[in-house]
Amino acid sequence: MGPASRVNTWKIGHRRRPVSEAPWIRRLLIGAALAFLGFFLVVPLASVFAHALAKGFGPYFASFRDPFTLSAIKLTLLAAGIAVPLNCVFGVAAAWAIAKFDFPGKQMLGALIDLPFSVSPVISGLIYVLLFGAQGMLGPWLASHGLRVIFAVPGIVLATIFVTVPFVARELIPLMQAQGRSEEEAAIVLGASGWKTFWRVTLPNIRWGLLYGVILCNARAMGEFGAVSVVSGHIRGLTNTLPLHIEILYNEYNMVGAFAVASLLTLLALVTLALKSWIEWRNAPVSGAET
């Protein structure tokens, strides 16, 4: 073996040798990450439950028997119960169209799906006020027909739908693009209709991504504050969702009530995180097999 061959062999071996940082650097980085997460995530979450239970379990559970709190819970569940299924249907349809078909305006549709990510929720709420408010474009027509959108449940539902539009679609689009079109095309060649192809081929392949998007969509719908705050009017017992009700209780110095209601949203966040981790764990073997 000549000198040049020995140099090339050394270079190849040198490139393949794994790079390992010093142990103290790894410990420092891990410690910094854990300290950051503990200070900015764990401590605030723990403080919510600590303040909620500051006077014991009696006042804590009594906070949920308040009629205004029950009304806020019902309205939050109603808004999420309408917004999430609608966004689920839209997200699947939009992802299927973008990933499986070519058509004019495809890039524009993808950009519009991302619009709620780039627009402030407060601005989106103001848009609905300008459209459906008493002095808005459609306000006089709605008033003449006895219809009310702003400062009513329809406005809250519309604002919730707007801010949660991207979640399902953005989870499914890259997944369906990675899967390609070959299975659907094979099913159609074998005589399956478009509807049967969707139910038998497309939907089983995207079920975990769809569930993941629905979980995130529901968490955002139940925790939305900015857009809902603008269109709700803060009518206590009528148009206050859980985040708005928490703000009112806090401004009234009802700390136990405010943190007790906030603990509901905190539990929702923890459940969402647990479901997210479970879905990622559930998909890990499949991803490894494909790789």
MOHU-V672982 format. One record per residue. RES is the residue in three letters. OMEGA is omega in whole degrees, -180 to 180 (none if undefined). Layout:
BEGIN
<<RES OMEGA> <RES OMEGA>>
END
This chain:
BEGIN
<<MET -177> <GLY 180> <PRO -179> <ALA 180> <SER 179> <ARG 179> <VAL 179> <ASN 179> <THR 179> <TRP -180> <LYS 179> <ILE 178> <GLY 180> <HIS 179> <ARG -176> <ARG -179> <ARG -177> <PRO 179> <VAL -178> <SER 177> <GLU 177> <ALA -178> <PRO -177> <TRP 178> <ILE 178> <ARG 180> <ARG -180> <LEU -180> <LEU 178> <ILE 179> <GLY 179> <ALA 179> <ALA 179> <LEU 179> <ALA 179> <PHE -180> <LEU 180> <GLY -176> <PHE -174> <PHE -179> <LEU -174> <VAL -178> <VAL 176> <PRO 179> <LEU 179> <ALA -179> <SER 178> <VAL -179> <PHE 179> <ALA 179> <HIS -180> <ALA -178> <LEU -176> <ALA -179> <LYS 177> <GLY -177> <PHE -180> <GLY 177> <PRO 180> <TYR -179> <PHE 177> <ALA 180> <SER -178> <PHE 176> <ARG 178> <ASP -178> <PRO -180> <PHE 177> <THR 178> <LEU 178> <SER 178> <ALA 178> <ILE -179> <LYS -180> <LEU 178> <THR 178> <LEU 178> <LEU -180> <ALA 179> <ALA -179> <GLY 176> <ILE -174> <ALA -175> <VAL 178> <PRO 179> <LEU 178> <ASN 175> <CYS 179> <VAL 180> <PHE -178> <GLY 178> <VAL -179> <ALA -179> <ALA 179> <ALA 179> <TRP -180> <ALA -176> <ILE -175> <ALA -171> <LYS -175> <PHE 172> <ASP -178> <PHE 178> <PRO -180> <GLY -178> <LYS 179> <GLN 178> <MET 178> <LEU 177> <GLY 179> <ALA 180> <LEU 177> <ILE -180> <ASP -175> <LEU 179> <PRO 176> <PHE -175> <SER 180> <VAL 178> <SER 177> <PRO 178> <VAL 179> <ILE 178> <SER 175> <GLY 178> <LEU 177> <ILE 179> <TYR 176> <VAL 179> <LEU 180> <LEU -170> <PHE 180> <GLY -178> <ALA 179> <GLN -178> <GLY -177> <MET -178> <LEU -176> <GLY -180> <PRO 179> <TRP 178> <LEU -180> <ALA -180> <SER 179> <HIS 177> <GLY -179> <LEU -179> <ARG -179> <VAL 180> <ILE -176> <PHE 179> <ALA -177> <VAL 180> <PRO 178> <GLY 178> <ILE 179> <VAL 180> <LEU 179> <ALA 179> <THR 178> <ILE -176> <PHE -175> <VAL -178> <THR -179> <VAL -170> <PRO -164> <PHE -179> <VAL -177> <ALA -176> <ARG 173> <GLU -173> <LEU -175> <ILE 179> <PRO 179> <LEU -179> <MET 175> <GLN 178> <ALA 180> <GLN 178> <GLY -175> <ARG -170> <SER -177> <GLU 178> <GLU 180> <GLU 178> <ALA 179> <ALA 180> <ILE 178> <VAL 180> <LEU 173> <GLY 180> <ALA 176> <SER 179> <GLY 179> <TRP 179> <LYS 177> <THR 179> <PHE -175> <TRP -174> <ARG -175> <VAL -173> <THR -175> <LEU 177> <PRO -179> <ASN -176> <ILE -170> <ARG -178> <TRP 175> <GLY 177> <LEU 179> <LEU 179> <TYR 179> <GLY 179> <VAL 179> <ILE 179> <LEU 179> <CYS -180> <ASN 179> <ALA 179> <ARG -179> <ALA -178> <MET -179> <GLY -177> <GLU -179> <PHE -169> <GLY -177> <ALA -180> <VAL -180> <SER -178> <VAL -173> <VAL -173> <SER -175> <GLY 178> <HIS 178> <ILE -172> <ARG -179> <GLY -178> <LEU -175> <THR 178> <ASN 171> <THR -178> <LEU 179> <PRO 179> <LEU 178> <HIS 177> <ILE 179> <GLU -180> <ILE 179> <LEU -180> <TYR 179> <ASN 176> <GLU 180> <TYR 173> <ASN -171> <MET -179> <VAL 180> <GLY -179> <ALA -178> <PHE 176> <ALA 177> <VAL 178> <ALA 179> <SER 175> <LEU 178> <LEU 176> <THR 177> <LEU 176> <LEU 179> <ALA 180> <LEU 177> <VAL 177> <THR 179> <LEU 179> <ALA 178> <LEU 177> <LYS 179> <SER 180> <TRP 179> <ILE 178> <GLU 178> <TRP -179> <ARG -179> <ASN -176> <ALA 180> <PRO 179> <VAL 178> <SER 179> <GLY -180> <ALA 179> <GLU 179> <THR none>>
END
